């Protein structure tokens, strides 16, 4: 069980970091930090700002689901 918990912890931490980065890159009403990074992000992901925002939104949903699942599995494993 130790190996499973280590792998789960690594996936959980990586998903948390990814979730933070993806949320920060999304443009908000004030275009905060994403406004200064948008040029580099568009160069990496390609497309216009609307396409980039849609991509980041889909990535956020996927990573949030992964984060929630790893959280639930960690709780279940800790109770056994």
Helices and strands as residue ranges (DSSP letters): H 2-25, H 32-45, H 49-78
